[in-house]
Amino acid sequence: MTTLSLPLDFKRLEQLYAAGLQDNFLENALRKLVARQVERDEADLAQLNGWLANYELKYSMKSQEFWDKYKAGNMADTADFMEWNALFKSRLRLLDRLKILKGESLHA
């Protein structure tokens, strides 16, 4: 049995569909996988938003404002600020992933 890499598997599926493959079972399975990942990512986003809200309340500053200042070097490297930065960057990555999963443009 040949072991295939996931990117190669997706490339082959893309080629099969471009060649006219129509498979309801496969299409439904892929839709369910994407929907499940969207659910998981939205739950993770809600949790991240809660953690970010705690920092916003604690420091009376929106996360975007904090992050802009942090990137510019205008915030100290305290444990709270480093964690806030990491959480905010995680939120940005998660939002990008959700846009991809939902078929939205990343930079719209």
N, C-alpha and C positions, 0 to 999 in steps of 0.2 A: 504494500500500500504506500502510495506517495504522500508525503506530508507537504502541504502547500502553505505558503505564507499568506496571511490575511490580505495584505495589499494586492497580491497577485490574484487571490480569489475574487476580490472586488473588481479588479480589472477584467477578469474573465467574464464575470456577470455583466459588466457594462458592455463588453463586446457581444455577448449573447443577446442582450436586449437590443443593441444597435442592429444586430443581424435579424431581428424580428421575433425573438423568443417572447411568447406569451404564456405565463404560468401563474394562474390565480393563487395556487397554494404558496408559491414562493413570494409573490407580491404581498399577500396577506401576512405572511411571516415577517417580511421586511418591515411592513407598516407597523406591526405589533412591536417589533424590536425598537423601532424609532420612537413610537409612542411611549413605551416603557422607559426609555432613556430620557425622554422629555419629562416624564413624571418624576423620575429620580433627580434630574437636574433642577427642576422647579422646587422640589422639596429642599434640596441643598441650598438653592438660592434664598429661599425663605429663612433658613437657618442662618446663613451668612448675613442677610439683611438685619436679622435680630441682633447678631453680634456687633455689626457696624452701628446700629442704632444706639447700642449701649455706649460705644465710644463717642458718638455724636452728642449724646446727652451729657456724658461725663466732661467733655471738653468744649461744649457749646459751639460745635463746628460741624458742618456737613462733611461727609467723607470725601467728596470730590475736592472741596476746598483744602482739606487736610492733605490729600494726596498731592495736589498741585504744589503746596508749600513744601511737603516732604521731598518730592522729586527735585525741587529747586534748592534743597539744602537749608531750608528755613525752619526746620523742626529738629529738635534734639533726637539723638538715637536712643531714646528710652525703650524699655521693654514694651510698654504699651504702644508706643508709636511704631515700633518695628512690627508688632503683631497686627496693628491696625493697617499698616501698609500691606502686609502679607494677605490679610483678609480682603482688602480692597482689590488687590491684584487678582486674587482668586475669583472674586465677584466678576471682574472684567472678563477673565478667561471663560467663566461659566456663561456669561451673557453672550459672548461670541459663539460658544458651542451651541447654545440654544437657538441662536439665529440660524446657524447652519442646519441644525436638525429640523427647524421649522421652515427652511427654504427661503429665509430672508437674506438680504444683502448685508454683509458685515459692516460696511461703511456707508450706510444710507442715512 
